Each structure stands twice: as structure tokens, then as C-alpha cells.
Amino acid sequence: MDFREKTVVITGGASGMRLFSGLKFYELGANVVLCDRDQTALKKVSETFGKDEKLLTITCDVRNFEEVKNAVEQVDKIFGTLDVMINCAGGNSCRVFGHWDEFSERPIEEIRWGMEVNLMGVIYFCHEAMHRMKKQKSGVIINFGSITGLEGDIGGLDYAVSKCAIMNALNKCLAKEGAPHGVRVNCIAPGPVLTRPGMANMKTPLGRAADPQEIVDMVLYLASDKSSFVTDSTFLMDGGRHLMMNE
């Protein structure tokens, strides 16, 4: 896979699988833009690479549309193109706030945070990316769903609802808009991934969680010309966990 002369933007890109994805694109020749609200983590990434013109870090809170708009404008100004938009930023509000009560017992501020981060943040970046990709008559948008979007979650309703919306309506709407302009839109919906210790114990019919590399390989495939005839598809990468839903 060759991503030379391509610009890839990744949200939540300062750590974990998002950073790993960015490094893979970098190794394959892409200009890589890592967006994250964690300035400290972004600084460490920048220090690791030094002054490399092919790597750009941007502090951005995906909940703030003006920050998102400014981030994409920076990408356009510096690289002149936006070829691959990968929306990875997100998080389960139950885990983030440490509250595992049922939905109706949780503070509404936490629910709002989850909806803004997991859904509105994706919509904001898709809005700005699609606008530019239509003009250049090419581009790929990859959004991240989750098996939770199919399973549902009594406590983390905001996470489940956001992911379900991304996997279904958002994917379809964006793919319809982008297709006449050469823009493809797809979604990856992981189950447990070995990015956190707790996921190692989540049950799947295959008896394990995914290695991050397995997810990144799918990201690379969907971003590349090898998937040039693929759009409006959600790839469920859950080790068969969805087969357990009715057990």
C-alpha cells in the first residue's frame, strides 16, 4: 500500500490504536495529522518525531465545532489536500466518569458529554472533510462504530446510541452524498480490542480480543485503492461477539 502524497487525519490520535494507525500511515508515506485534546500527549508525539514536515499535531476538542473547523483549515493550508479522514476519538462515559449506574440514574451532563464526543464530534469532522473532498473529487472517510451499538448498554446509553447512529444512518447518508464525487464512506465496528486490560476478559466465540494490528489492517485496507469499490459498509470486527446477543 502506498500513501505517498496523501494526507490522513486521525482524531484522538495522540495515543492507543489511533496513534498506532497514524504511525503505519506515516511509514507508508502519508502526511499524517493527529488531532487530540491532550496537549501533553501530542507534545510527546512531536518530540519523538522532531521537526518532520510530514507529521502535524493539532490540539482539538471534537465537541467544539470551531476547533474542528480550524483544524481542517490548518490541514488544507499546510498540505493542500485531505484524502483520508479517520474518526476515532470517543469514549464510554461510564468509564470516563467512573459511574456505572443505569441511564436514568446518571447525571445528564455525563450523557451529554458522551453524545457530543461520540456522535457530534464525528459529524463535525465529517462535515468539514466531506466539504473539501467533494471539491477535490476524491477521498475516504472511515468512522468507528462498536459492537455496543448493536448490543445496547443500560448504563452507557449515550455510547450505544452514538455508535448505532454512526454504523447505520450516518454511514448511509454520507456514502450517498459522497458517491457522485468519488468519496467513499465506511465504518469499522470493533468488539474487544487489546488496548485496555479490561477488554482481554470480554467473551467472544473466538475466545480472545482483537490485536490492535488486526483493526489497523482493516483501516489501511479501507483507506487504500484496494477497497475502491467499497462504500456504505460496516465491518463488524468483534470475534463473533454479535452471535452471543440472543444467548
N, C-alpha and C positions, 0 to 999 in steps of 0.2 A: 504494500500500500504506500502510495506516495502523496504526501500532503504539502509538498513544496508550493509556495506561492498562495497557499490557503491560509485563512485566518479563522481560528477556532476560539470561541468564547465559552467559558465554563463558569457557572455560578456556584458559589460555595466551594470555590477552587483552592482554598488555602490548606486543605487537609484531606485525609482519608482517600477514598476511592476517586474523588473529584480531582485531587492533586495528582494521583497516580495516572488518571486518564490524561491530564494535561502533559505530564512528562512523556507519555507514549506518543502523543501527537507531536511534541517537540522533537523527539527522536526521529520521527518520520518526516521532519522538515517543515512543519507548520509554524506560523506565527501563533503564539498561544497567549490568550488573555484570561487571567484568573481574577474573578470578581468575588469579593468576600467582605463581610463587615468587620472581620477580625484583623485589625491593622497589625497587631503584633505577629500573627501567623504569616501574614503577607510579607512583612518585613523580613522574616526568617527565610522565606522562599526567595526573595530578591537577593538577600545576602549570599545564598547558596549559589545562585547563578551569576551574580555580579552584574556588570553592565552588558547585558545581552539584548540587542535590538529586537530579537525575535520573541522575547518574553516581556509581557506587560502585566503588572498587577494594579488593580483598581479597587479602592475601598468603596463598597456599595452595599447599602441595606436594601434588599429586594422589596421590602414593604413600602419604600419611598419611590414613587414614580419619577420624580425629578432626578433623583440619584441614578435611577436606571437609565433614563433618557440621556443624562450627561455621560454615563459610562459608555453607551453605544456611540455617542457623538465622538468621544475620545478615540474609540476603535476606528471609526470612519476617518477621522483626521489623521491618525498615525499610520494606519495600514491601507486605507482606501477601499477596503472590502470586508464583508462579514460573510464567510462561507459556511460555517458550521456553528449553530447555537445550541448549547447543551445546558438544559436547566436541571441542575442537581440540588440546588440549595433547598433545604427543608428540614423538618424535624417533627417528631411526635411531641406535642405539647405536654402530654402526661410525663414523659421522661424529662423534658426540658425543665418543667416547673416542679417535678417531684410529687405531683398529685395524681393518684390513681383512682379517684372516686368516679362514680358514674357521671355521665354527661350532665344530668340535671342538677347535680350537687357541686359542680365545679364553677369557679368564678368565670363570668362571661368574658373577662379581659383575656384569660388564657385561651379560650375558644377563638376569640377574635385574632389573637396572635397567630394561632395555627392556621386559620383561613388565609390571613394576609401573607404569611411566609410560604405556605404550601400551594396556594392557588393564585392569589393576586400577584405574587412575585413572578410566577411563571407567565401569567397573562401579560404583565408589564413588559418583560423581556421579549416575549413573542410578538407583541405589538410593534416594538421598535425594530426587531430583527426582520420581521415579515415586510415591513415598510421598505427597508433597504434591499432585501433580497429580491423583491418584485421588480425593483428598478434595475438591478443587475442581471435579472432573468436567470438566476440560479441560486441555490442554497439548500441547506439541510437544517431542519430543526429536530432535535431529539429531546423529548421530555421524559421525566422519570415518574412512573406510577408506583404501585406497590400491590402485593397480594392482599394487603389490608383493604384496598379499595374494593375487593370482591368479598372478603370475609366479613367486613364490618368490625366495629370496635365500640363497645359500650362506653368506655371512658374517653378514648381518643376519637370521638365522632368527627371532629374537625379534620383530623388527618385522613380518616377513611373517606369522608365526603370529598375532600380535595383531590385525593388520588383517583377516586372513581370518576370525577369530573374530567380530569386530565386524560385518563385512559379511554374515555368514551367521547363525550361531546366536544371537548377542546381539540382532541386529535382529529376528529372528523371535520370540524368546522375549518380548522387551519389547513388541513390537507385539501379541502375543496377550494379554498381561496388560493392556495399556492400552486396547485397543479398546472393551471394555464400559463404560469410564469416560470416553470421549471424549478419550483420549490417543493421539496419533499418533506413530509412531517411524519414522524413515527414516535413510538413510546416504548420504553423498556420498563417492565414491572417486576422487580426482583422480589424474591422471598427473603429468607435469612441469608445474610452475607457476612463473612468473617471480618467485618470492620470493627465490631464490638464483641467483647467476650460473651455477653448475654445471648447473642444470636447463635452461638455454637450449640446451644441446647434446644433450639427450636426444632420441632419434629418436621421431617419431610419423608415421603416414601423412599427417596434415595438414601436416606439415613445420614445426611450431612447438610451443612450450609454451603453456599457457593464460595469459591475462592474469588477475591476481587478481580483477578485476571480474567475470569470467565465472563464477568459483566463488561469489563473494558473491551474484551474481544468483540462483543456484540456492538458496543458503541462505535468502535473502529469500522466494523462492517457497515453499519447503517450510515456512517459519515462518508464512506468511500463510494466510488463509482461501481463497486461490485454489487451494490444494492440499488442501482439506478432505476429499477422497475418496481421499487417497493415504496409505498406511501400509505398513510392511514392504517398502519398495522401496529398492534400492541403485542410485544414479545414477552410472554409470561415466563420468567426465569426463576422458578420457585421450587425446583426439585420435585415437582408433583404435589406441592402442598395443597393446591386447589382441589385435588382429588379427595382430600380429607374433610372437606367442608360439610358434607352430609353424613359423616360418620357419627 
